[in-house]
Every structure is written in C-alpha cells, then in structure tokens.
C-alpha cells in the first residue's frame, strides 16, 4: 500500500508558539528538551515529524482564551483577550505569526490562501512523495464570540482565514461546550453571523457546538460545513462530563450535508477509561481506539467520505496524553495498517487521511 499524505484539520500552532512554548520549525524532540511545563503537555509536532508522517496540510488555528478561562497573569495580547478590541488585536497577532512562519521559512511552511496555493502544495505531496515539501497552512478561527462587528469578517477573510468555528465556550451565537442553561440553538445574531460567513465563502466549523446548536447551524447554513475536531458521543458513554462530542443524530446530519468530521486524538476524548488527571496507563487508549471512532462514523454513513483527522495536537494536551503507539505526529501513519486490517481499502484510507478534507477545501477555495 502506498503511504498516503495526511491533512490534519486542527493544530494550535500560533497559540502554542506565541505562548512561548514551542518552535515548530524545529523537531518535537528538540522542543521537549527546553520545555519545563506540565508533563502531559509535551510537544508532539515539529517540522521533521510532519515530514516523516507526511502531514502535508494542517489547519492552523487562530485561538485565544476567553476572559472566563484564563489563569491570573495570563494576559499577553496574543493568546488571550478581555474585550472585543483585545480579541481583534490578538487575532491579528496570530495571523501575523502565520505570515512570519511561512515568510521566514518558505521551505518548511506555505500559507494556503486560494486554490492555486492549494493545488501547488497538493501537487508536491502527491507527485513527489519521497521528497520533502512545505507544509500547507489553512487558517481556522476557533471561536469568534468577541467579534467587534460583522465587518471584521471581510478583514479576516482577506488575511487568509478560511474556516470559522463560531464558538469555543458558547453563548453569543449559540450554545457551546461551556454554555450553562442555554436552551436556544442559533440566536438571531448567530443567524446573521452564518449568513455573513456564507456570503464571504467561509467554511463553517461546527466543533464545540452543543448537539442541538450544531444541528441548527447545519440546517441553517447554505455554505460548506464540517467539524474540524470532534469525536463520537456514543463511544464515550452517558457519563462523559461535558457535551463536547456529537451524538449519532448530529453525525448523520453532517453526513447528509456531505460534511467531514475530524477525529481528535486526545485520550480523554477517545475513551471513558482514560481518567483525566489520574495515573492511567498509556496502553488503555490505543490507535485501535481512534479507529473505533473513525469506523463508527463510517458505519453511520455507509461509506468513508465523512471520517477524517483533526488531531488538536499541542492544544489542551500533548504527549503522553495521546494514543499508546504514538510519540509524535509522525505516528499517525500507523493508523493506515490498523484500518487496513479492519477491511478498509486503499481508497478508503486515502479518503480518511486526506481525500475528505480535500473535497471540502476544493469546494470552498477560490
């Protein structure tokens, strides 16, 4: 079987770099040497590992922590915000980071702003599979509840953002992961946001929406929609502490919209056997557990056109809170053999590794 290249739909590259933790032009191993934070947040991504794992395109996020999620003394104007103006300043700082990353290291990273950029990146990874190539960066805004005005959407599109996940916490547009006693789905402002996003050609990311909000958004949105990083509720059990993942009904609606769903490779989001904060043995969660979530999506769909990868690596977790066989992102390739043993054909694995996200990007990029 040929080694497929991978599209990873969720990596917090700007946040982690600007927060002062990692330099992704270096190896993950080098980053770990100088890291002095909590053990479970060790680096999993570096340019050599992206090359080894053939991770050819990533969705790099613009993510800032909202006011009610920050630790004392954590405000620095690039990874956090307190006001709508702070939000805009920090968003621009993260977009500046991606411009610098690609501008200063053109042999390592390239921003994907349009279809021509995308075609060139894909051509390298598919026509010269044994060579090194720049990793394509598609920019995703994760949460925009402190948007100054809807006019800023045009500015963010011009700066290269191509996907927007309206919520991270939730409240202004619809109910999100951290919403409490929020019974409405889309608010009137939420509907206006989605109309403006559709007019400009953004891909809607329904990750972090509660299930009824995600379904309402999918029903309302007339543009391209997907879920960059979310798992299957039915495999986590009724006692999972937050409504972060999708019920089968929501997944089926995403399937009906020809959407794509990236599976998150965080042990706590993969298995109820992994106890967050406890000394859980690493072999409790394996790449077979990841394959369980992928297979569940495929079984609901009856095909391999919906399931994909959205690792969320180096976001709210890192090594060793990732599947047992993995040391870093290059080990994603081990999934191919696991899926093959489960009866997935080469075309199916190509869909899951990159083809499904390609379909979404090709529908949206101009």
Buried (B, 14 or more C-beta within 10 A) or exposed (E): EEEBBBBBBBBBBBBBBBBEBBBBBBBBBBBBEEBEEEEBBBBBBBBBBBBBBBBBBBBBBBBBBBBEEBEEEEBEEBBBBBEBEBBBBBBBBBBBBBBEBBEEBEEBBBBBBEEEBBEBBBEBBEEEBEEBBBBBBBBBBBBBBBBBEBEBBEBBBEBBBBBBBBBBBBBBBBBBBBBEEBEEBBBEBBBEBBBBBBEBBBBBBBBBBBBBBBBBBBEBBEBBBBBBBBBBBBBBEEEBEEBBBBBBEBBBBBBEBBBBBBBBBBBBBBBEEBEEEEEBEBEBBBBBBBBBBBBBBBEBBEEBBBBBBBBBBBBEBBBBBBBBBBBBBBBBBBBBEBBBEBEBEEEBBBBBBBBBBBBBBEEBBE
